[in-house]
């Protein structure tokens, strides 16, 4: 009998385990916007410069990487770790030699700006600090805009000093070359120095003593952003950040002349071989670095457009490796930092629209498009250095018939930017309006919640108005630009003040309002009370049912679709709780499905860091900002 009872107990335990496994399997955990989904192997954030060692080790520099050093190392399509602190480097310039790495440092309260750090390639420790610029107080813009080594010499572009400074690799100053607006650098086999003047579209050559030699005058629209001297071909390779978005190869054995180009002319903006905005193997975005290894493999660092004054959010990492014949070998991509992408209803959740990029696919996904066109729309707020945000990488999307409306915003925004798409511009998001702004006839900041609903209507809690404002979409003009009617105000229910979030679901006429922290001046956080109003536009603006009580600490971001409210937290856990909008109960918590293969990050450190969509199959798609992993977590859940 004892044996039978033991067997029965084991069978019950086994059945319980199977049932638990079945319940756990109701959702899957996935990711997009990074080649790799683990913290140890992920591609680093927003690389803005690159140096390639002869053996094929790639070094990239960024201003900020939340969970790693600011200089990342890669080889053969894999991560090899990092060096330095996560906020140590400026990101705009890096070079190296057989023993050392030299990188521009960002402003530091101890030594200011305008410094280059030397790092031992074996120990990865900094062993020298080199004073390059007299500008020591700059906290945002690049001071050192180019670095190169040749033999025992180090060359550095001092942009505000209008000079190229030459040191020994031991940091001993040798001489200066005076040149306005110096940028990227390269040194040829004869020791001549090539200096890009990006805004002028020129590349100037100096002999080793600093005397001017030749000048390459590119087109007026060209912007030479990266230089590399290819010793094997005696050619100077020039990355053009202008409308051509390609690499130009110049023979420099005598008077320089253009030999050929690499990459599709127009890059991702080309419309002859693809859709405008579409990225691809040779459809380059912003060419930020060029290098070759001793085997002749070519490496191109793209920095897709997007990001304002906060250079740590300035574009993304997109490294392409090609063999000596120009065939693509592999790509490494990190396409998101402190941002989110919304599932696209027009593709039933198959595509994801971020503030600047579009993704699709699974297990890292596919980078589809960069939606910024700096040529046609140079004042786009997503690239405006004087913009008030830190980078509009948080996307919200509405698909209305054949039209799409994109709203882009920052981490904790009180201003939101509107864009539309049309056939002529392909994947490019065309700037339209802001709220606050003239289109919505208000100067009040958004401090009590914002929502772009699935009908394209706008809901906004305008600061100090004590009201929820509804701006109904009235249609689109011939170019696809949306228009909204005058705002209609409804008093904020007293039971939910201070209001901090608004979500409206048109399909069920459901309004969801989240309370802030009572007594606090922090309008970016969520308290514990969420009110659900069924039949809001039908007239029920005073009687919530249910009222959801958030028990877990530090709610930060919410999103809703179908019959569920999803809640993410800050400074605690990466969990996403799913609350039933009918009963108010907590029905499930999204963590990591089995097997645990996706790095979830620490938390949701942003107001609008979650997006959700209910697919036609009954499956919920929930996306979560993973700023720790420079990517986006994607949950697919079918209750």
ROKELUM-12623 format. One record per residue (C-alpha): residue in one letter; z, x, y. Coordinates in steps of 0.001 Angstrom, whole numbers, padded with zeros to 6 digits, always signed. Each point is the difference from the previous one (the first is absolute). Example, Ala and Ser with C-alpha at 12.3 -4.5 7.8 and 13.67 -1.06 7.14 Angstrom:
ROKELUM-12623
a+007800+012300-004500 s-000660+001370+003440 
end
This chain:
ROKELUM-12623
x+000000+000000+000000 x+000875+002847+002338 x-003404+001577-000579 x-001701-003356+000681 x+001947-000422+003250 x-000965+003528+001051 x-003654-000677-000813 x+000143-003273+001933 x+001536+001769+002975 x-002674+002690-000109 x-002722-002645-000196 x+001494-001844+002978 x+000161+003235+001981 x-003600+000764-000882 x-001144-003456+001066 x+001940+000339+003261 x-001674+003341+000654 x-003420-001489-000707 x+000685-002944+002306 x+001224+002365+002732 x-003088+002157-000435 x-002203-003086+000229 x+001753-001103+003200 x-000308+003490+001460 x-003708+000021-000825 x-000561-002998+002328 x-000795+002459+002755 x-001686+003366+000212 x+000724+002815+002429 x-002973+001824+001428 x-001024+001926+003106 x-002903+000735+002318 x-000674+002428+002873 x+001095+003162-001839 x-001717+001829-002840 x+003309+000332-001841 x+002853-002463-000393 x+002945+002326-000608 x+002081+001737+002633 x-000456+003424-001596 x-003795-000129-000238 x-001001-002177+002959 x-002417+001181+002671 x+001763+000882+003264 x-000140-001949+003211 x-002495+000262+002885 x-001363+003535-000451 x-001589+001134+003255 x-001072+003565-000835 x-000818+002053-003118 x-000316+003553-001265 x-001453+000900-003413 x+001043+003179-001813 x-002659+001949-001948 x+001481-001123-003329 x-000386-003646+001006 x+003531-000868+001130 x-000210-002478+002878 x+002603-000053+002775 x+000120-002985+002356 x+002274-000590+002984 x+001442-003228+001360 x+002454-000908+002716 x+002126-002096-002348 x+000397-000608-003721 x+003026-002123-000823 x+000730+001406-003461 x-001551+003489-000010 x-000617+003109+002053 x-002509-000225+002825 x-002439+002430-001661 x-001315-001355-003306 x-001624+002094-002745 x-002749-001175-002389 x-002236+001553-002624 x-002539-001475-002422 x+000739-003511+001211 x+003739+000226-000569 x+003058+000378+002205 x+001778+003360-000084 x+002946-000931+002212 x+000603+000836+003629 x+001689+002405+002372 x+002090-000367+003132 x+001951-003027+001174 x-001556-003455+000195 x+000008+000004+003821 x-000505+003699+000668 x-003714+000276+000761 x-002255-001354+002709 x-002817-000465-002512 x-002912+000917+002245 x-000620+003594-001145 x+000539+002107-003135 x-001430+003205-001478 x+000968+002680-002484 x-000732+003273-001745 x+000880+001595-003326 x+003736+000024+000677 x+000790-002466+002784 x-000565-003438+001460 x-000057-000482+003778 x+000508-003495+001402 x+000593-001557+003414 x+003545-001306+000334 x+000991-003204+001731 x+002503-000187+002838 x+003467+001088-001013 x+003131-000293+002157 x+000850+003630-000758 x-003293+001707+000813 x-002181-002679+001607 x-003748-000310-000622 x-002860+002496-000026 x+001174+001968-003056 x-001671+001088-003236 x+002028+000485-003157 x-000920+002580-002643 x+000905-000889-003604 x-000008+002140-003113 x-002440-001527-002479 x+002135+000998-002977 x+003484-000961+001169 x-001310-002714+002359 x+002678+001022+002511 x-000603+000543+003691 x+000366+003678+000887 x-001310+000192+003571 x-000188-002083+003184 x-002851+000875+002398 x-000018-001082+003666 x-003535-001096+000848 x+000084-002344+002991 x+001938-000125+003249 x+000047-003771-000433 x+003341-000471-001734 x+000924-003601+000870 x-002887-001997-001515 x+001321-002534-002531 x-003149-001966-000849 x-003360+001692+000553 x-001287+003083-001808 x+000692+003248+001844 x-001491+002349-002608 x-003376-001442-000982 x-001468+002716-002225 x+001084+002853-002274 x-001928+002646-001952 x+000664+003364-001623 x-002220+003015-000557 x+001348+003157-001552 x+003236+000870+001777 x-000628-002359+002945 x+001094-003561+000778 x-001917-002116+002520 x+001551-003050+001679 x-001445-002527+002463 x+002446-000700+002822 x-001488-003246+001304 x+002051-000504+003192 x-000176+003755+000652 x-003818-000079-000183 x-000069+003124-002113 x-000310+001315-003539 x+002878+002341-000735 x-000365+002867-002471 x+002982+001397-001898 x+000487+002179-003005 x+001064-001989-003032 x+003416+001562+000637 x+000120-001893+003301 x-000752+002852+002408 x-002153-001160+002920 x-003297+001871+000459 x-002060-001754+002690 x-001169-003372+001318 x-003445-001559+000336 x-000218-002410+002916 x-001897-003197-000836 x+000503-003584+001189 x+001186-002548-002557 x-000050+002147-003163 x+000180-001754-003353 x-000980+000875-003567 x-000566+003703-000784 x-001970+002133-002440 x-000548+003751-000298 x-003256+001323-001470 x-000635+003120-002099 x-000548+002151+003107 x+003348-001028+001472 x-001589-002229+002612 x+002085-003044+000960 x-001502-003509+000142 x+001888-002543+002116 x-000699-003732+000031 x+000312-001866+003287 x+000155-003472-001463 x-000300-002143+003110 x-002924+002109+001306 x-001905+000005-003301 x-000296+003780+000056 x+000931+002952-002203 x+000326+003333+001791 x-000234+003426-001670 x+001976+003060+001144 x-000188+003554-001302 x+003164+001696-001343 x+000789+001317+003485 x-000155-003511+001477 x-003381+000217+001750 x-002118-003201-000166 x-003081+000038-002213 x-001829-003133-001133 x+000670-003670+000691 x-000966-002832-002324 x-000650-003071+002139 x+000174-003074-002179 x-001064-003432+001199 x+001999-001526+002843 x+001603-002465-002413 x+000939+002589-002649 x+003652+000940-000418 x+000475+003236-001996 x+003328-000594-001730 x+000075+002578-002823 x-001583+003439-000526 x-000485+002169-003079 x-001948+003233-000362 x-001746+000115-003394 x-000402+003689-000739 x-002294-000582-002987 x-002662-001692+002136 x+000915+001612+003349 x+000179-003521+001414 x+002468-001684+002301 x+000977-003430-001294 x+000946-002482+002713 x+001693-003329-000575 x-001324-002501+002547 x+002443-002745+000958 x-002612-001615+002263 x-002367-002812-001013 x-001732+002157-002633 x+003255+000313-002026 x-001420+002823-002108 x+000080+003784-000511 x-002585+002162+001751 x-000893+003438-001332 x-001174+002666+002467 x-001602+003348-000796 x+001818+002523+002201 x-001615+003271-001101 x-001733+000177+003395 x-000516-002813+002497 x+001719-002963-001662 x-002173-002826-001263 x+000638-003118-002047 x-000950+000506-003660 x+000991-003292-001566 x+002710-002621-000166 x+002358-001233-002701 x+000969-003635-000217 x-001770-003187+001002 x-000820-000054+003683 x+002291-002534+001592 x+002487+000366-002819 x+001927-003183-000657 x-001684-001624+003031 x-003498+000348-001501 x-001808-003264-000735 x-003091+001354-001791 x+001713+000974-003261 x+003054-002230+000098 x+002046-002519+001926 x+001348+001081+003361 x+003562+001200-000520 x-000514+000651-003710 x+001298+003378-001139 x-001518+001984-002853 x-000587+003391-001580 x-001930+001287+003016 x+000736-002793+002463 x+002538+002027+001952 x+002461-001353+002545 x+001765+002520+002239 x-000729+003478-001416 x+003259+001852+000629 x-000389+003022-002283 x-002618+002003-001901 x+000515+002758-002555 x-001457+001692-003051 x+001463+001873-002937 x-001371+003152-001633 x-001945-002093-002538 x-001989-001642+002780 x+001697-003392-000241 x+000090-001820+003322 x+003025-001964+001223 x-000161-002520+002833 x+003081-001562+001559 x-000618-003385+001593 x+002595-001626+002231 x-001112-003665+000129 x+000308-001542+003435 x+003198-001712+001052 x+003277+000921+001632 x+001103+000349+003580 x+002446+002421+001636 x+002113+000372-003133 x-002082+002705-001689 x+001952-000393-003249 x-001867-003300-000389 x-003287+001367+001301 x-002535-000856-002665 x+000432+000771-003681 x-000638+002733-002548 x-003436-000105-001632 x-001062+003247-001721 x-003412+000269-001691 x-000840+002904-002327 x-003649+000886-000710 x-001567+002561-002308 x-002353+002692+001299 x-002918-002437-000329 x+001699-002620+002166 x+000964-002362-002816 x+003340-001761+000344 x+002620+001360-002418 x+003084-001987+001000 x+001839-001684+002860 x+003635-000032+001072 x+001036-002841+002266 x+003099-001168+001785 x-001110-002899+002124 x+003141-001654+001222 x+003228+000913+001721 x+002459-002518+001407 x-002488-002809-000271 x-001049-002921-002162 x-003209-001618-001216 x-000395-003746-000451 x-001741-001519-003037 x-003324-001480+001112 x-000382-003747-000767 x-003777+000392+000309 x-000001+002127-003179 x+002857-001933-001641 x+002319+002943+000559 x-002273+002705-001403 x-000302+001840+003325 x+002820+001093+002301 x-000297+000285+003788 x+002285+002430+001779 x+000199+000642+003717 x-002804+002575-000230 x-001169+000192-003632 x-001237-002236-002822 x+000854+000598-003668 x-000727-001540-003371 x+000663+000721-003675 x+003034+001068-002015 x+001964+003161-000866 x-000556+001577+003380 x-002921-002194+000861 x-003234+000777+001819 x-000291+000806+003678 x-002661-002477+001131 x-000237+000378+003764 x+001469+001308+003217 x-000156-002924+002456 x+000218+002064+003222 x-003187+000870+001904 x+000954+002563+002677 x-003583+000240+001239 x-000630-003672+000761 x+003616-000811+000868 x+001672+003087+001478 x+002731-002184+001568 x+001016-001468-003370 x+003818-000146+000207 x+000228+001462-003497 x-001206+003350+001378 x+001123-000253+003623 x+002338+002930+000647 x+001668-001979+002810 x+000592-003073-002117 x+003545-001329-000143 x+000219-000048-003793 x+000592+002855-002437 x-003120-000853-001953 x-001295-003452-000911 x-000074+000401-003786 x+001556-003345-000950 x-002751-002487-000787 x+000086-003797-000102 x-003138-001885-000987 x-001387-003516+000147 x-003286-000997-001638 x-001430-003178+001526 x-003272-000971-001611 x-002246+003053+000296 x+002107+001462+002810 x+002882+002457-000183 x+002685+000570+002622 x+002017+003218-000193 x+003269+000511+001828 x+001271+003568+000208 x+003465+001003+001162 x+002522+002809-000169 x+003195+000538-001938 x+002326-002190+002092 x-002434-001665+002388 x+000338-002367+002917 x-003742+000117+000733 x-002800-000929-002429 x-003707+000920+000104 x-002824-002308-001133 x-003365+000992-001490 x-002962-001731-001604 x-002864+000975-002305 x-003678-000898-000125 x-003084+000863-002045 x-001445+002367+002588 x+003113+002172+000044 x+000789-000202-003712 x+003535+001147-000697 x+000735+000953+003625 x+002789-002025+001605 x-001071-000930+003532 x+002819-000083+002580 x+000585-003441+001542 x+003384-000729+001509 x+003721+000636+000033 x+003078-002148+000106 x+001530+000288+002517 x-003247+000003+001949 x-002487-002012+002033 x-001568-001840-002939 x+003370-001565-000819 x+001034-000351+003661 x+003330+001746-000391 x+001691+003229+000964 x+003039-000678-002174 x+000645+002375-002872 x+000252-001267-003583 x+003707+000305-000782 x+000550-003130-002120 x-002643+000295-002711 x-003771-000006-000452 x-002381-001578-002500 x-003766-000128-000461 x-000314-002895-002429 x-002747-000541-002561 x-001859-002370+002349 x-000168+002704+002674 x+002606-001692+002203 x+002493+002191+001816 x+003740-000649+000083 x+002170+002057+002330 x+003616+000111+001085 x-000445+001061+003612 x+002971+001870+001398 x+002462-002000+002114 x-001936-003272-000331 x+002258-001470-002720 x-003124-001467-001554 x-002468+000451-002830 x-003509+000098+001434 x-002971-001245-002023 x-003524+001062+001005 x-002516-001944-002136 x-003275+001695-000890 x-002824-001955+001628 x-002934+001834-001578 x-002186+003096+000146 x-002815+000978+002323 x-003398+001173-001230 x+001261+003576-000486 x+002958-001106-002116 x+002570+000391+002759 x+002873-002481-000401 x+001237-002327+002744 x+003362-001693+000283 x+001228-003021+001895 x+002901-000166+002412 x+003447+000627-001372 x+002082-002935-001192 x+003748+000597+000137 x+002729-001302-002289 x+003664+000760+000681 x+001595+002440-002400 x+002483-001910-002179 x+003510+000922+001122 x+001082+000547-003600 x-002336+003002-000360 x+000625+001845+003286 x-000490+002839+000582 x-003413-000488-001601 x-001645+003185-001284 x-002819-001025-002369 x-002558-002815-000222 x-002224-000838-002982 x-002163-003116-000133 x-001829-001124-003174 x-002737-002513+000948 x-000809-001058-003575 x+003418-001628-000345 x+000891-000453+003700 x+003032+002212-000568 x+001776+001951+002716 x+002325+002853-000931 x+002378+001342+002648 x+002290+002993-000444 x+003097+000606+002049 x+000813+003342+001532 x+003421+001591-000002 x+002289-002221+002051 x+001589+001873+002874 x-002339+002986-000332 x-002613+001193+002488 x-002143+001316-002877 x-002864-002499-000033 x-001807+001908-002794 x+002481-000774-002802 x+000541-003088-002142 x+003388-001564-000698 x+000876-002105-003018 x-001320-003462+000931 x-003551-001278-000556 x-000925-003621+000726 x-002932-001726-001702 x-001545-003032+001723 x-002383-002092-002085 x-002305-002119+002185 x+000358+002019+003216 x-003205-001182+001688 x+000636-003464-001425 x+003081-000104+002213 x+002881+001554-001946 x+001161+002704+002392 x+003745-000645-000282 x+000957-000458-003675 x-000372+003043-002266 x-000061-000466-003767 x+000794+002296-001651 x+002021+002588+001885 x-000286+003360-001733 x+003006+002288+000074 x-000938+003668-000359 x+002927+001662-001727 x-001330+003555-000223 x+000636+002283+002966 x-002443+001035+002725 x-002951-002353-000339 x-002861+001458+002047 x-003326-001587-000881 x-001111-003359-001368 x-003281-001532-001087 x-000897-003267-001692 x-002794-001573-002026 x-000241-003069-002195 x+003528-001035-000881 x+001757+003336+000469 x+001666+002018+002709 x+000113+003760-000648 x+002715+002103+001636 x+000177+003806+000338 x+002944+002124+001099 x+000685+003143+002031 x+002518+002831-000557 x+000873-001406-003427 x-002509-000642-002803 x-003767-000330-000470 x+000485-003416-001611 x-001999-003063+001001 x+001787-003307-000595 x-002038-003167-000636 x+001656-003212+001230 x-001256-003449-000993 x-000996-002001+003091 x+000782-003291-001715 x+003424+000774-001435 x+001067+002969+002115 x+000967+001918-003119 x-000630+003658-000689 x-002462-000239-002892 x-000794+003675-000594 x+000316+003509+001384 x-003025+002267-000029 x+000982+003556-000905 x-002135+002044-002383 x-001772-001442-002986 x+000146+001890-003276 x-000967+002759-000432 x+001363+001307+003295 x-002989+001935+001320 x-000094-000927+003699 x+002160+001558+002693 x+001347-002862+002124 x+001491+001952+002896 x+003462-000595+001401 x-000315-003270+001910 x-002091-001964+002502 x+000562+001653+003379 x-002236-002330+002044 x+000017-003548+001303 x-003300-001034-001586 x-000031+002394-002966 x-000670-002719-002606 x-003108-002180-000466 x-000727-002608-002673 x-002718-002284-001322 x-000260-002645-002746 x-003190+000509-001979 x-002078-002828-001456 x+001316+001018-003447 x+003591-000798+000981 x+000851+003683+000315 x+001912+001261+003020 x-001110+003308+001518 x+002717+001662+002074 x-000490+003266+001872 x+002805+002253+001223 x-000060+002865+002487 x+000999+003229-001781 x+000411+002499+002818 x+001862+002348-002348 x-003001+000238-002296 x-002746-000242+002648 x-001474-003001-001740 x+000330-003725-000628 x+001769-001593-002975 x-001824-002999-001477 x+001787-002607-002123 x-001901-002574-002012 x+002288-002795-001178 x-000660-003248-001805 x+003166-002168-000180 
end
